[in-house]
Amino acid sequence: MGRICMLALGLFLFAACGGQVKPLPPVQRPLAGYWFDTYRKVRMASGDTTLLAGAAKVKLTPTKKGVRIAGHGLYRKHSKGILDDIYARVLYLDTGKQAVALVSLDFIGFMHHRVDRIRSRITKKFSRSIIIASTHNHDGPDTEGLWGEPVLGFLPFSCGVDRYYLDWVEKRVAKAVLRAVYRARPATLEIGRFKIPPGYVQNVREPDDVPLDVLVLSAVGTDGSTIGTIVNFGNHAEALQDKNRWLSADWPGVLCRTVDEALGGVTLFFSAPAGGMLEPANSPDDPEPQRINFMRRHGGVLAEGTIKTVLSRMTVVKNPEIRIFGTRVVLPLAPGGTVALVIRLGLLEPRPMDDRAIITEAELVDLGEVKLLTIPGEISPEVGRMIKAKFKMQGFDSKNLLLLTLGLDHLGYMVSPRQYKDPKFDYERSMSLGPQTTPLVLEAVDRLVKMDGDKTNKTGKSIE
């Protein structure tokens, strides 16, 4: 009975203190103006279809002590120091009529309203040319709000977001994108793939479903130097596990740093389907040195495969021409779920809503022989295969489809209808917007596939 009373008291205090997160002020116009827009207009008018590529990275490691660490449960302890740095990494691709800046953040997730704020710091007219996704890092700062100070030791008492930090992040990421644009030079695109060895990934829900495929996309200058490398692979970035109190980029950080050192340029990691539930194959109960060593080995084996693939097993993407398609996605918020609760109690920053539905978006970048698709949450491998089947039906080689999960948003787990009904997926269901989420996301994919298949749409046309 005492435990129930404490829980009731905690919920009362929790509810009383919720709803205090104020709306964000509008982003001011850049002092130098929107020179990205001027640059794009000049490129579009020139008629030049040469592929240009540029890359940049910027450190985002928090400078203050005691940062709230995101991931693993509804709250985490304060950080005790820095194990390795956290970055934003950018690859800019431009084929004249269209361009895209792909940004990878070493964060648990980055909400859509913050993505739009970064876009508004860069451009007024080409917002869909800026695509931002998170590595789903469980050892970085709280960028969403769910891991604030706890009451009674287990309930988050307030939003865990440091707004001053996120404002600083917005400005630095915007500058990194503009640096990548400024550095753009003639390039070619190459694509390759390999398999990671067993023993690094486990599926704790369906053990036989463990995809080991890694997709690599590389931008290479005319002098043969590497400009940027994209690695797309599905596994939670949490090898340091629940007990960790060090700030880190986890194994994706090891991967990117190692490939940077070996090949040059900037390496970006984007998480492929990992929800429901792909995790590092080590134990939270392992001693800290053992967990750190596993993290380094996990990132190292991915780096080794990436380096070998880039040096010997890549295929040139012929005549890439960028086309970008976007669609608005409205996802109803099922009452009674965890996400509905944290929104009602004010743990998350305010975001656009439509009659108790969350507004987000999905984008498709068509490079010809290669496509990139953003998904605003964590999809299971089964949902990933459902998406790839849609592209295969249109005659596209789906092995060249990069799925950028946590792209442009982070809206929890998105499992298949079969999985949603399965008791094994109770946790994923509790951290989902509701049963309509995956079907509505798949409908959005259908719209994007249809737009992409319209051969009369030469430059790419989005719909709302």
Secondary structure, 3 states (H helix, E strand, C coil): CHHHHHHHHHHHHHHHHCCCCCCCCCCCCCCCCCHHHHHHHHHHHHCCCCCEEEEEEEECCCCCCCCEECCCCCCCCECCEECCCCEEEEEEEECCCCEEEEEEECCCCCCHHHHHHHHHHHCCCCHHHEEEEECCECCCECCCCCCCCEECCCEECCCCCCHHHHHHHHHHHHHHHHHHHHCCEEEEEEEEEEECCCCCEEECCCCCCCCCEEEEEEEEECCCCEEEEEEEECCCECCCCCCCCEECCHHHHHHHHHHHHHHCCEEEEEECCCCCCEEECCCCCCCHHHHHHHHHHHHHHHHHHHHHHHHHCCEECCCCCCEEEEEEEEEECCCCCHHHHHHHCCCCCCCCECCCEEEEEEEEEECCCCEEEEECCEECHHHHHHHHHHHHHCCCCHHHEEEEECECCCCCEECCHHHHHCHHHHHHHHCCCCCCHHHHHHHHHHHHHHHHHCCCCCCCCCEC
